[in-house]
Amino acid sequence: MYYSPEEEHALSRFSQVLEIPVTDFELSVRSRNCLKKMNIRTLGDLTRVDEQSLLSSKNFGETSLQEIREMLSTKGLRLGQSLEEGAPSEMRYRHQQPMSEQEKAVLGKPVSELNLSVRARKCMNRLGINSLGDLVNRSADELLESKNFGMTSLNEVREKLATYGLSLRGD
């Protein structure tokens, strides 16, 4: 076994950077409000979300995206970095206890297996939601912020998730 204090120190500093709140940066009111609605509180949260997810949020546009990119680049980070580096699914789905193989299989199922209406399916694509795990990591408010996604679509998604014994975050 190899132990390197330098690597441990570097990893510790990197973790500290990921825990910096986005409120520590001078962002526009629009960007700040959009991030708050999406429950993005730290730089680490930003590395676990991709550009498409941000752009699909209501009132979040290219200007806000550019502002976020610049903020992250000052710390040597980029949007979706943790996803690209294969962040552990526990981190992305925020489960407190270890998942069984059966639970992992259910969360890995594609959203297409829910047989959603065309409108709801298009919204899932726009939000970059591909698996049930991606879907249960979203809150009802996050889904409702998406263009053309209303209460009817939300109720449909909730019903379909219930057949698998799942629910949206915060439900």
Buried (B, 14 or more C-beta within 10 A) or exposed (E): EEEEEEEEEEEEEBEEBBEBEBEEBEBEEBBBBBBEBBEBBBBBBBBBBBBEBBBBBEEBEEEBBEBBBEBBEEBEBBBBBBBEEEBEBEEBBEBEEEBEEEBEEBBEBEBEEBEBEEBBBBBBBBBBBBBBBBBBBBBBBBBBBBEEBEEEBBEBBBEBBEEBEBBBBEE
